[in-house]
């Protein structure tokens, strides 16, 4: 029995795990004592961008788990988590766009990329539901993980822009 399919899938899962680890570190680094807050830890543009990047990583991870999940009940829970994550990302993207009008094109590109990530994930989920598991896992390896990694790089571009425009 092969755990997690092909070696390529294992590598992609490790990459997603590393992204999640970075996201968790970012969240822990920014904690300022306001526990339970849904908002960015500081409400500043950099915190908002960091939160959006965390939602991108979470989206990729949730789709990866969904495609590996044989239990229908757990799959429904993961789909509900995905829907909530997508709403939160869209809210953050709106706030980032308002906070960073000079980077509106980059933010719009991030939102568009997140939409593509979601579309690929939904296509892979549909393939998995139609018992085309191999196709779904290939979509995960070939499209979803590279797109998630590209979006993380786009987040870095926006964060770099923030550093350039920051007053010290």
N, C-alpha and C positions, 0 to 999 in steps of 0.2 A: 504494500500500500504506500503510495507516494503522498506525503504530507505537503499540501499547498501546491500540488501540480509540478510544473516544470521548474528547473533551476532558475530560469529567467523570472518566473513568478516569485520565487523566494527572494531573489535580489531586489525586485521591485517592492516587495513587502518590507524588506530591510530599509530601503530608501524612504518609504512612507513612514516607517517607524522612526527613522532619524529625523524626519521633518516634524513628526509629532513631538519627539523629545525636545527639539529646538523650540517648538511652540509652547510647550509646558514650561521650559526654562524662561522663555520670554514672559509668560504670564506670572511666574513666580517672582521674577526679577522686578516686575512693575507693581507688585502688590503694595498698596499704601494704607491698609487698615480698613478700607471700606468693604468688608466682606459681604458677599451676596449681591453685589452690584452687577447689573447686566452691562453697564457702560464700561468704556475704557477706563483703565486705572487712573488716568489723569485727565481724560477728556481732551487732551491735546492732540493735534493732528498725528504726531508720531505714534501715540498710543492707539489711535483709531486705525492707522495703517497696520500696526502690529496685530491688532485684533482681527482685522480683515484677513491678514495672512494666515492667522491661526484657523479661521473659518475655511480657508481654502484647503489647508492641510487636513482639517477634520472631514471635509467633504470627500476628499480622496480616500481617507481611511475608512469612512463609513461605507462607501461604495465597495471598497476592497473586502470589507467584512461581509457585506451583503452578498457579494458574488461567491464568497466562500461558505456561506451559511446554508446548510441543508434544512434547517428547522423553519417552517412557515411562520410560526408565532414570533420567533426572533426576527425574521425578515420583515414582518409588519412593524415591529418596534424600530428597526433600523430605518425603514422608509419614513416613519414618523419623525425620527431624529434628523433625517436628511431634509425633510420639509421645513422643520424648525431652523436648521442651520442655514438653509437658503434664505429664509425670511430675515434672519439676523444679519446675514451678509449684505443683503440688499439695503437694509436700514443703515448699516455702517457705511456702505458705499455712498449713500445719499449724504450722510454727515461728512464724509471725507471730501466729497465734491464741493460741498458748501464751505468747508474749512480751507480748502486748497484750490481756489479758483485758478491759480497759475498752473496747476497740474491737472486741469480738467480732462485733457486728452488722455493722459496716462491713466487717470482714474476710470474714465470711460472704457479704455482698453482692458483694464483689469475686470471691470464688470462684464464686458463682452466675453472675455476669456473664461470667467466663472460660468457664464451661460453655456459656453461650449463644453466646459468640464461637466456640468450638470447634464447636458444633452448626451454626451458620450456615456456617462454613468447610467442614464435611463435606458439608452440603447443596449448597453451590456446587460442590464437587469432584465430587459425584455427578452434578450437572447437566452439568458439563463432560465427564465420562466418557460421558454419554448423548448427546454431540454437541449439547448445548444451551448452547453457549459464550456466546451473547448473554445467556441467562438467568443463567448463572454470573457473568458480568461485572457484570450488573445487581445481583446479590446482593452482590457485592463493593462496588459503589458505594453501594447503598441501605441495606445492613444491616451488613456487616462493618466497614467503615471508621468509620461513625458510632459503632458499639458499641465499637470499640477506643478511639476518642477519648473516649467517655464513661467507660470504665474507667480511662483515664489521669487523668481528672479525679477519679475516686473515689480513686485512689492519692494525689492531692494532698490530698484531704480527710483521709485517714489520716495523711499526713505532717504536715499542719497540726495535727492532734490531738496528734501526738507533740511538736511544739514547745510546745503549750500545757501539756503535762504534764511537760516536761523541767525538771529542777532545774538552775539556773545557779549 
